[in-house]
C-alpha cells in the first residue's frame, strides 16, 4: 500500500496527522483496532478520517494556496538591496553548496534511531554527545567518527549501511544523499524551465531523474500517486492540474507535514539569491507537490532564509526574514518563535539542545516543525559562526543530516566559501556524487558555478530593481 509501510501503519499515522491538523480523532484508534488487517475496513477508517473538519477552537490559520499564504504573512523585505562584485557573488554560491555538503556529511552517519528518537530514556542529542565522547572527539570539531566506545557501552550505533563514506577518517567526497539530490534537482529545474514551472512539472522531473528507491515518506507517496494518475490519464496533461496535484499530495499521505519539502529548496533559493519572496514562491511550487500547510511553510521559511543569507549577515535578521514569508498564525511560526526565544536566553550549547528537545519532542523525528525550530535555534546560537552552527544543528538530534545541511547552506551563503573552515571543507575534495546523471561525480564548485549562472539568467529575465 505504501513504499515502506502497510495500510494499517499508514492509517495509524493518519490519525496522528489529523489530530495535529486540529481535528477531533477520539475513537479512531479503537476503530483502527477493530479493523484489524482487513483492507476494506481500514480504508473505511481512512475515508472517515478524511471527512473530519477542524475543531472550532483550533487557533491557527493555515492555508495551502500561495496568495492565501501571502495574505496571512507579516511584513518583511521581499527583495534585498546588494552591491557585491562578481568574485564575491561566486564565492557566496560556492559557500552555499559547500556549506550544505559539509553539514549534510556531518549529520549523515547520525541519521539512525538512537540519535533521531533517543534510546533507553536518553534523548537523541544525549546519544550524539555520548558517541563523540566515546570516540574521544567531544566537543564536535570534525566529522562523525565511525567507531565509539558508546556502541558497546550504550548499545547505540551510527547508520553504517549508508554513511561510512561520510565518517571522519573515511570521507573523501560528498556521498549521495537525498538532501543533496534535491538541491541538484532544484538547479536542474531552473536550468531547464527558469521560472516557468509548477508542481506538476516537479512530478515529471522526479520521474525522470529519481527511481522510487531514492524517495521517502511524503515524497514516496506523492511519487506513487503521480504515477497512478499519469497512468489513468494515459500520459495526457490534465486540464485542472491544481486539483489533481491536491490529490497527489494528500491521498494516503500522512507524512504531508514532515520535513521532506524543507530539504528540497536550496537549489531554488540559490537561483533567487537576495529575493526571499521569490525563493519562498519557488519553494511553494515544489513543496505543494507532496506537502500541505506546515510542510509547505517549512520549505518557504528555509528557502527565504537561504536567499536572504546571500545578502544578510545577521542570523537573527535571517530568521525573521524567513518568518515573514509564512503565515504569522501557523503552528510553525509559533514553534520557531519559541525556539528563537530559547536560543536567545540560553548560552550553553548542551542546555540549548536539551531545551529544544523537550519543547518539541512531541513531533515525529522527521516532522517539519521540530527540525525547523532546531535549525532556527542553531542559527541564533551560532552568532554567524559556521562550525558552531552546523555542530549545534546536528547535536540536536532528529533529522541530523537535513538540519546540518540547511544550517550549513545558510551560513555558507552568508559567509562565502573563502571564510569556511578548511578542516571541514578540505576533506570533501570539491567532489560530489549525487546519483543523478551528470552529477555523479561532479565538482561542487561546478554546481556552484551553474547556480550562479541560473541566478544571473533569472535576473536578466526578471530585471529586478536591486541590481
N, C-alpha and C positions, 0 to 999 in steps of 0.2 A: 504493500500500500504506500509506503514511503521508501526512500533510499536506505535508511538505516533502521527504522522502527516499524513495527506492525501497527495496525489500525487502533488497537486498544491503547497503546502508548501515546499515539497521536491525539486521540480524543481526551485522554487524561491531561495532556499538555494544553489542549484547547480549553479545558475547564479553568486552568490557571490563567491563561491568556484573557479569557472573558472576564474573570474576576479583576484582573489588573486594568481592564478597559472600563471598569465601573459597573459591571453587571452583577446582579444577584444570582449566584450559582448554587444556592442552597438546594440540597437534594440531588445534585447531579453526580456526585461521587457514588451515591447509592445506586443511581440509575446505571452508572457505568459498571458497577459490580454486578448488578442484576443481568446486564447484557452479556457478561462472560466473554466468550470469543466469537459470538455469533455476529457475522459481518453486517447483516441487515439491521439487527438491533443496535449495534454500535453506530452505524450510520444514522439511525433514528435519533440517538442521543446527540450526535454531531449536529444534525439539522435543527434540533431543538435549541442547542446552544447558539446556533447562528441566528435564531429568531429573537434572542434576548436584546433588550434595549437598556441603555444606561439608566442607573438609578437616578431619581430626581435630585438627589443631594450630591451627585458627582460634581466636584467643584472645578474641573478642568475643562478648557476649551481646546479641542484637538482635531482640527480639520485635516483633510488629506490634500485638497486642491491647492495649487500654488497661490492663486490670488486670495483664497481664504486664509492661507497661512500668512501671507503678507499683511492682510488686514488685521491680524492679531499680534504682529510683532512690535517690539518697542522701536523707538527712534534709533538710528545708527548711521554711520557713514557707509553709503552704498558703493562709494569709489574713493580711493585714497590717492592723494597727490604725491608724486615722487619724481625725482630727477637723477636716477642712477645712470652712470655711463655703461657702455656695453660690457666691459670687463666685470663690473660689479654685478650686473644682471646675471651674467652667465655663471659667476661664482655662486650666486644665490640658488640658481637652478641645480647646479651640481651639489650644493649643500643640502638641498631638499631631498634629492634622490639618495645621496649618501646617508643622510640622517635617518631616512626611512629604513634603509637597508641595515644600518647599524642597530637601530632599536629593535627591528624585527629579529635579527640574528641573535641578539642578546636574550630575547624572550622566548625564542622558538623551542629550545630544549625544555623549558619550564611549562610548556603547554601540555601538562599532564595532570591527572586528577588530584594528586596531593597538593599541588600548588594552585590549582584553579578552584577547588572546592574545599580544601583543607582535609585533615585526617586525624583520627583519634582525639578529637576535641580541639585540635590546633587549627587556627585559621591558615589560609593559604600563604599569606605573607610571612607567617612564622616559619613555615616549612621552607620557603625561599631562603630565609636567613639561615636556617639550620643547614641547608645544602651547601651554601657558600662557606659557612663556618666549618663544616666537616671536611671541606677541601682546603682549609687554611687560607681562604681568599675573602674573608669578610673584613671590612665592608666591600661592596661590589666595586671593583675597579677595572674589571676585564670581563671577557665573555664567560658564559656559564661553564664551569668545569664539568668534565664528563664523568668523573668519579668523586665520591664523597663518602666519608665515614657515616654520614646520615642515612645512607642506604641500608646498612646493616643495623644501625642503632635505632632508627625510627621507622624502617620499612617504607621509605619513600624513594622514588626514582624519577629520573627525567624521561622524556619521550624518546627513548633510544631508537625506536624503529624509524623515526622520521627526521632526526635532527642532530646526529653525531657530527655531521659536517659543519654545524654551527657552534660546536663547543670549543672552548679555549684549548689550544694545542692542536686542534684539527682544522680550524677554519682557514680556508684559502680563497673563498669567494662567497657571495650571497647565494645560498642554495634556493631552489624553487620553494615557493610558499604562496598560499592564496593571497596574503597581504601584498605581495609583490606582483603576482599575476594580474590582479585587478588594477594596479597602478599602470601596468603596461596596457591593459585593455582601455583604460581611460585615455591614454596617449593615442592609441590606435583609433579610437572613435573620433577624436578631434582631428587627427591627421586625415582621416577618410571622409568625415562628414562636416567638419567645422562645427558650427552651431546648429546645423540642420539635422537634428535627430530627436527622437522621442523614446519613450520606454519600450515601444515595440521594436525599435532598432537595437536597443540593448539586448533584447532576447535573441535577435538574429545574430548579433555579434558573438554572444556566448555560444550559440550552437555552432558557429563557425570555428571558434578557437578553443573552446573548453570541452573536454569529454566529461561525462557525468561524474567520473571519479574525482574530479577537481572541484566540485561544488558541494556545499554542505548546508544543512538546516534550511533556512528560508530560501537560499539560492537553489538548493536541490529541488525543493517543492515547486518553486516558480519555473525552474528549468523543465521539470516533468510536465507541469501544467501547460506550458507554452508548446511543448512537443505535441501533447494531446490535441491542443487547439489547432495547431498547424495541420495535423492530420485531418481533423474534422473539416477544416476549411479547404482542404485539397491544395494547399500551398498558395491560395489566393489571399490578398490583403483584405482584411475586414473593413467595412465602411466606418464602423464605430470602434476604432482601436481603443479608445479610453475605457469603454465598458468591458471590452474583452480583457484588457490589462487588469482591471479591477478584479476580475475573476481569477486571473493568473496569479496575482499576488496574495489572494485570500483563500482560495479553495484548498482545504486540507493542509493549511499552513499556519500552525500555531506559533511558528517562530518569527512571525511578521514584525515583531518589535525587538528582535535580537540584533546583535552587533554587525551582521553581515554587510548592510548597506554603508555603515560608518567606515568600514575599511576599504571601500571601493572608490573613494572620492579624490584621492590625491592627484591622479592624472588629470582630472578635470580642473582641480584647484590650481595646479601649476599653469594651465593654459589661461586661467583667469587671474593671474597674479596681480595683486593690488586692487582687485574688484570683488569684494566679498559678496555683494548681491548677486553678481553673475555666477560666482563659484557656487553659491547656495542653490541657485536655479538649476545649474547643471547637475548638481548632486541630487536635487529633487527629481529630475528626469530619470536618472539612473536608479535611485532608490525606489521610486514608485513602481518599478517592475516587480519587486519582490517584497516590499515592506509597506507598512501603514504607520500613521501617527508618529509615535516617538522613534520608531525605526527609521522613518524618513527624517525626523528632526535631528537625530544624531548625525546623519550624513550631512545635512545642511550646516549644522553647528561646526563640525570639524572642517568641512570644506571652506567655510567662511574664515575660520581661524587660519587655515593654511594660506589662503590667498592674502589675508591681511599681514601675515608674518613676513612676506616679501618686502613689505614697506615699514611695518611697525616693529619696534624692538621691545616695547613694554609688554611683558607677558600678561599683566592684568588687563591691559587695554585689548590685547588679542582675544582673551576670553570674552570680554564684554562685547566685542565686535561679533564674535560667534553667536552669542546670545541674542544679538539684535536681529538675527535672521530667522529666528524661530518664535512660535507663539509665546507670549510672555506668561500665559496662564496654563502652560502644559506641565506634565509631570517632569519632563527632562529639565526645563528651565528651573523648576523648584529644586530638583536634585543637584544641579550644577551650582546653583546659588549656595546651597548648604555646603557643598564641597569647597567652594571658594572661601566661605566663612571659616571652615575648619582649617584650611591651609593658612589663612591669614593669622589665625590665632595659635598656630602650632609650629614651633621651631624645630623640634626633634623629629627626624625622619621616621623612626620606628613608631613613635607616638602618633604621627600623622597616618601611617599605614594602618595602625590599629583602629583609629577613629573612623577612617573611611570605610574599613571593612565592616565595622559594627553598624555604621549608618546605612549601608546599602547591601548587606548580606542577604536580605530578603529576596533579592533578584537572582535569577539563574546566572551562573558564572559567565555566560556569553550573552547576557541581555545588553541592550544598548545603554540603559541609564546608569548602571553602576560603573561600567567601564568608561563612559564619557565623563562621569563625575571624577573618577580616579585620574583621567588624563588632565582635566582642569586643575585638580589639586596638585598634580605633579608639576604642571607648568608654573603655577603660582609659587610653589615651594622651591622651584629651581632658581627663581630670580633671573632666568635667562641663561643659566649655566647648563651646557649641553649634557655633560656627564651626570650631573645631579638630576636633571630632568628625566633622562631615559632610565636611570637606575631606580629612581623613585617609582616611575610608572610600572616597571617590571617587578619590583619588590612587592607592590600592592596585590599581586596575585590575579585571580580571574583570568581574563584573556591576555596573557602576558605578552605574546608576540605582537598582537594587534595594538596594545597600548604603547609598547615600546616604539613601534613603528610610527604611530600617529604623533606622539610627542617628539620623536626624532625628526620627523618630517617638518613639523612646525619650527622647532629650534634650528634645524639645519637651514631652512629657508630664511629665517631671521638673521642667523649669524654668517652664513655663507661657508662654503667648503674650506676655505683657507683658515678659518677660525676653529674648525672642528679638531678635536684631539687626535693626533696621528696614531696614538695607541689603539684607538677604536677604528679608524678608517683604513690604516695600512694593511691589516690582515685580510681585508676584502679584495685587495689587489685590483681594484677598479673593475671587478668582474661580476656579472650577474648571470645566473642560469634560471630562466623564468619558466621553462617547459612550454613555451609558446613559440611557434615557428618564427624565425628571425630574431628571437631574443634568447637563444639557448646555444651558446653563450653570446653575451654582448657586453661591451664596456659600459659601466654605469655612467661614465662621462658622456658616452654617445646617447644614452637615454636622456640625459640632462640637456644635451645639445638639441635633440629633437623636440623636447618640451619647450625649450626656449624659442625654437623656430615656430612652433604652433602658437605660442604666446604672441609673437610678432605678427604672424599671419592674421590672428584674430583681431589684433589692434588695427591693422590696415583695413580689414573688412568693416570693423565697427567704428573706426575713427574716434576712439574715446578722447575725452577732453583732458584727461590727466597727463597726456604726453603730447 
